[in-house]
Amino acid sequence: MSKKSDEIKRALNLATTDRSGEVSAAAGQVQGILRSIQQPSLDPGRRGEFDAITRDLDATVSGFQSAYGQQAPSIAAQAKQLKTANTIRFIAFIVLLLIGIIVLFNNWLVGLILILIALVGSPIAKKVFAGKAQTLARSAYHPVGQALNTIGSPVHGTHEATGLAARADRLFLSTLDQNGLLIEQQTRQMAAMAEQHQEQLAQQQEALRQQQEAMNRMVDEQQTTNDALYGRPGFLGQVARGYDRAKRNQGK
């Protein structure tokens, strides 16, 4: 399967995948922050902010559900049409190519024209379909992206809170006493340090992997040169290099 065909399939899958769960999960995180707030202790100002966040969250989720529900049937229908059109394109390509090859023996000019139409026209049509599929995927994700951008995400490791989650988080922090605030800050600092540590480990492992690959390439190139100089047959040389590489990796 070609790269463009993979792009079409991937884009159509994205366009028809139900993404509403992502919005529900994001809204649930904001609701979790709001539930952690002691409502009876809120002063009028904080109470107003609490109610405002709740209203904005409900309005965002309701607006998303309405927009997503309205566009879903249209997106599904367009995705089906594109999939059908791409299948027809592939069949037409095979048929034209076969006919062109058959006709080529009787009328080389007509056969050549048919083959050229198949070889040139099919990639052009495939590129057009890939563009349409990607546009459809973006259109399908638009209400999801808008809702997620408005709802935002809570504090996670080194990442600050955003959107409604940030407003809820600020309100939550403002309700804590001095000891509670200190404990919350320490907990977040520890989480951020743990995330940074994991990222550093991942970077080190990737660097080691790249160094190992570079070393293997250098050794393989040297052994290929030695094989050519000393006349070791190509197949035996490949077997020997594979054995040597396994020994090197085993010793790591």
C-alpha positions as MATLAB code, in Angstrom:
seq = 'MSKKSDEIKRALNLATTDRSGEVSAAAGQVQGILRSIQQPSLDPGRRGEFDAITRDLDATVSGFQSAYGQQAPSIAAQAKQLKTANTIRFIAFIVLLLIGIIVLFNNWLVGLILILIALVGSPIAKKVFAGKAQTLARSAYHPVGQALNTIGSPVHGTHEATGLAARADRLFLSTLDQNGLLIEQQTRQMAAMAEQHQEQLAQQQEALRQQQEAMNRMVDEQQTTNDALYGRPGFLGQVARGYDRAKRNQGK';
ca = [
       0.000    0.000    0.000;
       1.391    3.415   -1.022;
       2.002    6.329    1.294;
      -0.942    8.320   -0.139;
      -3.283    5.359    0.299;
      -2.150    5.100    3.920;
      -2.823    8.830    4.349;
      -6.338    8.470    2.953;
      -7.134    5.506    5.179;
      -5.674    7.165    8.263;
      -7.485   10.459    7.634;
     -10.831    8.740    7.060;
     -10.383    6.717   10.235;
      -9.699    9.931   12.164;
     -12.711   11.633   10.601;
     -15.115    8.857   11.582;
     -13.681    8.085   15.044;
     -15.906    9.145   17.923;
     -13.851   11.722   19.865;
     -16.586   12.751   22.294;
     -14.942   10.687   25.031;
     -11.976   13.090   25.038;
     -14.265   16.037   25.788;
     -16.110   14.089   28.487;
     -12.805   13.117   30.114;
     -11.536   16.719   30.059;
     -14.810   17.986   31.537;
     -14.610   15.283   34.190;
     -11.184   16.554   35.264;
     -12.528   20.075   35.770;
     -15.507   18.699   37.672;
     -13.073   16.756   39.867;
     -11.271   19.978   40.783;
     -14.586   21.675   41.562;
     -15.656   18.754   43.759;
     -12.489   19.144   45.805;
     -13.541   22.678   46.778;
     -15.395   23.105   50.076;
     -18.418   25.001   48.795;
     -19.961   25.973   52.178;
     -16.795   27.910   53.081;
     -16.784   30.013   49.901;
     -17.266   33.756   50.252;
     -19.623   35.518   47.789;
     -16.825   36.337   45.347;
     -15.456   32.810   45.227;
     -18.967   31.397   45.098;
     -19.679   33.531   42.042;
     -16.537   32.243   40.325;
     -17.460   28.653   41.207;
     -20.916   29.101   39.640;
     -19.425   30.855   36.597;
     -16.960   28.013   35.950;
     -19.758   25.471   36.298;
     -21.960   27.379   33.825;
     -19.147   27.822   31.321;
     -18.270   24.124   31.549;
     -21.874   23.030   31.048;
     -22.283   25.442   28.128;
     -19.085   24.198   26.477;
     -20.053   20.535   26.784;
     -23.625   21.191   25.595;
     -22.407   23.246   22.631;
     -19.943   20.541   21.682;
     -22.525   17.771   21.891;
     -24.915   19.749   19.692;
     -22.315   20.635   17.044;
     -20.730   17.180   17.068;
     -24.073   15.416   16.845;
     -25.198   17.565   13.908;
     -22.061   17.083   11.843;
     -21.464   13.380   12.562;
     -23.920   11.993    9.925;
     -22.557   14.350    7.257;
     -18.946   13.453    8.087;
     -19.750    9.738    7.944;
     -21.486   10.115    4.569;
     -18.598   12.108    3.072;
     -16.071    9.606    4.399;
     -18.011    6.751    2.793;
     -18.127    8.596   -0.535;
     -14.390    9.252   -0.461;
     -13.646    5.636    0.408;
     -15.849    4.446   -2.469;
     -14.291    6.931   -4.895;
     -10.786    5.827   -3.927;
     -11.737    2.166   -4.427;
     -13.134    2.990   -7.878;
      -9.924    4.879   -8.675;
      -7.836    1.827   -7.800;
     -10.025   -0.520   -9.867;
      -9.944    1.887  -12.821;
      -6.152    2.035  -12.560;
      -5.829   -1.766  -12.705;
      -8.340   -2.099  -15.560;
      -6.746    0.664  -17.666;
      -3.292   -0.779  -17.080;
      -4.351   -4.286  -18.104;
      -6.244   -3.061  -21.165;
      -3.296   -0.885  -22.142;
      -0.914   -3.853  -21.925;
      -3.266   -6.042  -23.990;
      -3.886   -3.363  -26.639;
      -0.168   -2.582  -26.771;
       0.482   -5.728  -28.826;
      -2.054   -4.694  -31.506;
      -1.865   -0.899  -31.399;
       1.138    0.312  -29.482;
       0.088    3.993  -29.590;
      -3.369    3.438  -28.101;
      -1.981    0.976  -25.598;
       0.737    3.420  -24.565;
      -1.833    6.205  -24.122;
      -3.987    3.985  -21.880;
      -0.976    2.981  -19.788;
       0.090    6.617  -19.419;
      -3.430    7.627  -18.390;
      -3.373    4.924  -15.720;
       0.126    5.776  -14.461;
      -0.398    9.547  -14.437;
      -4.098    9.918  -13.676;
      -4.281    7.522  -10.733;
      -1.605    9.263   -8.596;
      -3.189   12.647   -9.320;
      -6.617   11.400   -8.253;
      -5.090    9.735   -5.188;
      -3.450   13.025   -4.175;
      -6.762   14.855   -4.556;
      -8.571   12.246   -2.448;
      -5.844   12.419    0.235;
      -6.300   16.194    0.456;
     -10.065   15.857    0.750;
      -9.724   13.160    3.429;
      -7.368   15.327    5.487;
      -9.737   18.301    5.165;
     -12.601   16.089    6.304;
     -10.572   14.893    9.305;
      -9.820   18.483   10.303;
     -13.492   19.432    9.966;
     -14.512   16.465   12.123;
     -12.000   17.417   14.820;
     -12.851   21.140   14.839;
     -15.628   21.029   17.492;
     -13.530   18.630   19.576;
     -10.519   20.931   19.441;
     -12.602   23.976   20.315;
     -14.170   22.258   23.313;
     -10.837   20.885   24.581;
      -9.194   24.286   24.173;
     -11.950   25.938   26.234;
     -12.041   23.237   28.905;
      -8.266   23.003   29.123;
      -6.296   20.592   31.276;
      -5.266   20.524   34.952;
      -1.738   20.804   36.334;
       0.294   17.770   35.347;
       3.964   17.414   36.159;
       5.760   20.367   34.584;
       2.666   21.458   32.628;
       0.585   24.335   33.936;
      -3.211   24.204   33.987;
      -5.105   25.788   31.069;
      -8.644   26.908   30.220;
     -11.463   26.304   32.651;
      -9.241   23.825   34.480;
      -6.852   26.681   35.301;
      -9.697   28.809   36.649;
     -10.933   25.921   38.764;
      -7.399   25.239   39.986;
      -6.843   28.859   41.011;
     -10.143   28.833   42.874;
      -9.192   25.584   44.602;
      -5.811   26.958   45.711;
      -7.434   30.135   47.033;
      -9.586   28.085   49.410;
      -6.661   26.287   51.059;
      -5.174   27.398   54.351;
      -1.431   27.978   54.672;
      -0.595   24.372   55.576;
      -2.853   22.929   52.897;
      -1.349   25.238   50.267;
       2.194   24.256   51.297;
       1.378   20.543   51.052;
      -0.238   21.017   47.619;
       2.765   22.961   46.322;
       5.198   20.333   47.590;
       3.145   17.555   46.006;
       3.198   19.333   42.654;
       6.921   20.011   42.867;
       7.585   16.325   43.509;
       5.393   15.347   40.547;
       7.237   17.823   38.311;
      10.621   16.477   39.423;
       9.496   12.897   38.770;
       8.348   13.821   35.271;
      11.618   15.610   34.513;
      13.520   12.545   35.730;
      11.522   10.269   33.441;
      12.115   12.583   30.485;
      15.854   12.623   31.177;
      15.950    8.817   31.360;
      14.074    8.567   28.061;
      16.492   11.010   26.407;
      19.495    9.073   27.710;
      18.079    5.780   26.446;
      17.409    7.297   23.030;
      20.935    8.714   22.882;
      22.389    5.286   23.777;
      20.239    3.626   21.126;
      21.427    6.073   18.468;
      25.063    5.571   19.526;
      24.639    1.785   19.296;
      23.109    2.068   15.829;
      25.920    4.366   14.667;
      28.526    1.958   16.055;
      26.856   -1.003   14.335;
      26.829    0.874   11.014;
      30.519    1.745   11.335;
      31.464   -1.841   12.173;
      29.303   -3.209    9.327;
      30.912   -0.809    6.857;
      34.385   -1.865    8.025;
      33.513   -5.547    7.796;
      32.045   -5.021    4.311;
      35.347   -3.457    3.285;
      37.258   -6.371    4.823;
      35.029   -8.865    3.008;
      35.796   -7.159   -0.291;
      39.530   -7.059    0.432;
      39.870  -10.673    1.584;
      37.343  -12.177   -0.792;
      34.823  -13.464    1.751;
      31.604  -14.315   -0.201;
      28.694  -11.908    0.159;
      26.289  -14.337    1.833;
      28.891  -15.678    4.231;
      29.951  -12.116    4.964;
      26.379  -11.193    5.892;
      26.102  -14.207    8.172;
      29.397  -13.356    9.823;
      28.370   -9.721   10.334;
      25.072  -10.786   11.851;
      26.890  -13.102   14.249;
      29.357  -10.383   15.220;
      26.556   -7.868   15.784;
      24.675  -10.297   18.016;
      27.811  -10.824   20.098;
      28.305   -7.071   20.456;
      24.711   -6.491   21.501;
      24.832   -9.400   23.927;
      27.856   -7.889   25.596;
      26.049   -4.584   26.265;
];
